[in-house]
Amino acid sequence: MKNISSVLLISALAFNQSCTTMKQTDIQQELPAPDPSLSSNPFMKKSKLQYEAPEFDKIKNEHFKPAFDYGLKQHEAEIIKIANNPAAPTFENTIVALEKSGEVLRRAQIVFSNLTSANTNPTLQALDEEYAPIFAAHSDKLFLNENLYKRIQSIKEDGLDPESKRLVQFYKQNFEIAGANLSAADKEKLKQINQELASLSTQYSNKLLEARKQGGVFFSDAKELDGLSADEIAAAAADAKTAGQPGKYLLALQNTTQQPLLQNLKNRATREKLFKASWTRAEKGDANDTRSTIESLAKLRLKKAQILGKKNFAEWKLQDQMAKTPEAATQLMNKIATPAVETARREAKDIQDLIDQQKGGFKVEPWDWNFYAEQVRKAKFDLDESEIKPYFEITTVLEKGVFFAAEKFYGLTFKKRTDLPVYHPDVVTYEVFDHDGKSIAIYYLDFYTRDSKNGGAWMSNFVEQSYLLGTKPVIVNCYNYQKPAPGKPSLISYDDVSTIFHEFGHSIHGMFASQKYPSLSGTNVPRDFVEFPSQINEHWALDPVVLKNYAVHYETKQPIPQTLVEKIKKAATFNQGYMTTELVSAAELDMDWHTVSNESQLIPVLDFEKQSLANHGFNLATVPPRYHTPYFAHIWGGGYSAGYYAYLWSETLDNDAWEWISKNGGLTRENGDRFRKYILSVGNSVDLNQAFRDFTGHDPDIKPLLRNRGFIK
């Protein structure tokens, strides 16, 4: 996932949807002088580290609040000065000036956002809740400044280069989407709504983090964990000790509905306990119950959309996306949902047949699916996950797999850095070099789960690329893999391997950014395009040349046998009905929450979800959505509201483009250079539908996706 909430409020870096009015003034605003007490604050000046990488050895909790306060004043003064400039509006004195504004706030916010996602603490959480409405109001001072909007409207595109023209169009569209042309009365209504939305979203994220932490399951007897490896049991014991319960075993929750360990746990009662802990983590009626917060968010989003002249939130939100309308997104989802559910029904029968053959005496439940699906896979393909894992040691996967593929396809090389400060001891750092040997980026990796980290996996920028600002990309990938016991290897599943390739796809999109203006740089693209580079990068995990290089047994150092490789490939479409159904049902659920057009449709959370799934034909109780509404962080705490469909939209682009690559030589530098030229290096500086056509020679076709998932021949 691309973390799109890193710099929500910094002028042109990201056009947030929040709005408010700003008191106009006819005089020039002087920029505030820094308080002498800020002289030691690391956010007040550019980092002296390479590419302005954050000085984590200097950054402390107490630095954020004063940096925010000064940065807000500085940026507000800059906005007023630009808006009230007596000179005639030009591209340079208006648009470029906005692109350069908010320097201190940008630095502080981007680090703060990453830390509150990856290594938060009570102090940062309190600051997050305090400043969320303040930042929302500040963002409004940009987007609803009437003088500023008029200046932007009056700027002529004649004589501008293509990227500059695109930037003018981008500003005009985003100001209008944010409500710059509303009446003063409506702007005032939005001011209150946006601040409430910002507060609620932050509260939701903090509740969910604690719910995930508290939702972990303790076991007293190692026998209850039968099926897990000795290393996994040792890690569970270590986690329990850390949590203050020595002698027990802790299975912490991952972000998704299904938990990875369910496929190995032999004790059915243990599986049920773990699954139900996951499913109910945020609906226990305690302080971490998210349901009332969600209901408030949904109501406020509807009100916001209607003030902005739209029927529903999704209609408003999708204006600048590739899909454009919720109807287009839903049409795509429906094309995928029908064959997915039909396939899942056949898979459920196979699982039930196996349970009956073993005289289980029960009907398959959600907590049984992965355990028995793994057995069905073994029976059909003779493929055992425990047989595969020893070939996937996490650092080897990264350096000999992900990095190796990037070298072959793009000519990149990587050098480990131990001299750059990091925000947690688990984080490792690399410098990235282009095919000509020139350094182009700094890359951080944060592999392991902890209580202070949000669930899931994502990519963010610490520094955005921009020729205007003279900055190169500084990027981080975060994951939530179980940390092994001390001295033990970190062995991961093939699905985890795919996730590492996926998130690096986001990173390489950011590394290859080549834009003058930060607003259009790198991964600052529509959500339904941003997952395209990450998803296509997953395909390299099974490329024969790449796989042979990284799939090496951690003890014997022998490469993975070809027989195992063939089994993995043959099993590629196995369980796709289940996996696609859990994904598309979550996407349809998201869209239903955000296509509500009347508040009376907003019934209690669990009832709404049940009704939504039934309306779309997702009536297989054994296949729950990938995210249950109470912990659907993408749409309530992240930036994917009305946008979870983006994974399926992007996957359509991905499979079509991959088919082109496969037919044209596969892993060649020529193909890599072409993909870099037309897709990875253009940011949002061109029409992305045209960029896809330039690469493939045609419009996107859904059939490659359906073929890849085994739904059609």
JOBELVEN-V764283 format. One record per pair of residues at least 4 apart in sequence whose C-alpha atoms are under 6 Angstrom apart, sorted by the first residue. I is the first residue (numbers start at 0). J is the second residue. If there is no record, write none. Layout:
((I,J) (I,J))
This chain:
((0,457) (1,457) (1,458) (2,457) (2,458) (2,459) (3,638) (5,109) (5,112) (6,109) (7,13) (7,15) (8,138) (9,105) (11,98) (11,518) (12,517) (12,518) (16,177) (17,135) (17,139) (17,193) (18,139) (18,189) (18,190) (19,139) (19,143) (19,186) (19,190) (20,143) (21,140) (21,144) (27,80) (28,76) (28,80) (30,73) (30,76) (31,73) (40,62) (42,107) (43,103) (46,51) (48,52) (50,471) (55,420) (55,421) (55,422) (56,420) (63,67) (66,70) (67,71) (67,104) (70,74) (70,103) (70,104) (74,101) (79,83) (80,84) (82,146) (82,147) (88,150) (89,93) (89,154) (90,94) (91,95) (92,96) (101,105) (104,108) (108,112) (114,118) (114,119) (115,119) (116,452) (116,453) (117,452) (118,451) (118,452) (119,451) (126,130) (127,131) (128,201) (130,134) (131,197) (131,198) (132,194) (132,197) (132,198) (135,194) (139,143) (140,144) (142,174) (143,179) (156,164) (159,163) (159,164) (162,684) (165,684) (173,177) (174,179) (175,179) (189,193) (200,636) (204,636) (206,287) (209,213) (210,214) (210,280) (210,281) (210,287) (212,450) (214,276) (214,280) (215,250) (215,251) (215,252) (216,249) (216,250) (217,248) (217,249) (218,247) (218,248) (219,247) (225,264) (225,265) (226,263) (226,264) (226,265) (227,231) (227,263) (234,483) (234,484) (235,248) (235,249) (235,250) (236,247) (236,248) (238,249) (239,244) (239,245) (239,247) (239,248) (239,249) (240,244) (240,245) (253,454) (254,454) (254,455) (255,625) (255,626) (256,625) (256,626) (261,270) (261,370) (262,369) (262,370) (263,370) (270,366) (271,275) (271,366) (274,366) (275,279) (276,280) (281,287) (281,288) (281,289) (281,629) (282,288) (283,288) (284,288) (289,629) (290,629) (300,312) (301,311) (301,312) (304,309) (304,311) (304,312) (304,315) (305,309) (305,310) (309,315) (310,596) (311,594) (311,595) (311,596) (312,316) (312,593) (313,317) (313,325) (313,593) (313,594) (313,641) (314,324) (314,325) (317,323) (317,324) (318,323) (320,525) (322,327) (322,328) (325,329) (332,336) (339,576) (339,579) (339,580) (340,580) (342,576) (343,576) (343,577) (348,352) (354,359) (355,359) (363,367) (364,621) (365,621) (368,372) (369,373) (375,379) (376,380) (377,381) (377,382) (377,383) (380,566) (388,490) (388,491) (388,492) (389,552) (389,553) (390,550) (390,551) (390,552) (391,490) (391,491) (391,550) (392,489) (392,490) (393,489) (395,399) (395,549) (396,400) (396,549) (397,401) (398,402) (399,403) (399,548) (399,549) (400,545) (400,549) (401,500) (404,408) (404,545) (405,409) (405,411) (406,410) (406,411) (406,412) (408,666) (408,667) (408,668) (408,671) (409,668) (409,671) (410,434) (411,432) (411,433) (411,434) (412,431) (412,432) (413,430) (413,431) (414,429) (414,430) (415,428) (415,429) (416,428) (416,429) (426,444) (426,445) (427,443) (427,444) (428,442) (428,443) (429,441) (429,442) (430,441) (431,438) (431,439) (431,440) (432,436) (432,437) (432,438) (432,439) (433,437) (440,472) (440,473) (441,473) (442,473) (442,474) (442,475) (443,475) (444,475) (444,476) (445,477) (446,477) (446,478) (447,479) (447,480) (447,481) (447,482) (448,479) (448,480) (448,481) (456,477) (456,478) (457,476) (457,477) (458,475) (458,476) (459,474) (459,475) (460,473) (460,474) (461,473) (461,474) (462,472) (462,473) (463,472) (464,470) (464,471) (464,472) (465,469) (465,470) (465,514) (465,515) (465,516) (465,517) (466,515) (467,515) (467,516) (472,510) (483,487) (483,489) (491,495) (497,537) (500,536) (500,537) (501,533) (501,534) (501,536) (501,537) (502,533) (504,532) (504,533) (504,536) (505,533) (508,521) (508,679) (509,521) (509,522) (511,680) (512,520) (512,521) (512,680) (513,680) (514,520) (519,523) (519,682) (519,683) (519,684) (520,682) (521,682) (524,529) (524,683) (526,645) (527,645) (527,648) (527,649) (528,649) (530,534) (530,649) (531,649) (531,653) (535,653) (541,546) (542,546) (546,550) (550,558) (550,559) (551,556) (551,557) (551,558) (551,559) (552,556) (552,557) (572,708) (572,709) (575,579) (575,708) (576,580) (579,583) (580,584) (581,623) (581,624) (581,625) (582,625) (584,624) (585,624) (585,625) (586,643) (586,644) (589,641) (590,594) (590,641) (593,641) (602,607) (612,617) (613,617) (613,618) (626,631) (627,631) (632,636) (633,637) (633,639) (634,639) (634,640) (639,643) (645,649) (646,650) (651,701) (651,704) (652,699) (653,657) (654,703) (654,704) (655,703) (660,665) (661,665) (668,672) (674,678) (675,679) (675,680) (676,680) (677,690) (677,694) (692,696) (692,697) (692,698) (705,710) (705,711) (706,710) (706,711) (706,712))
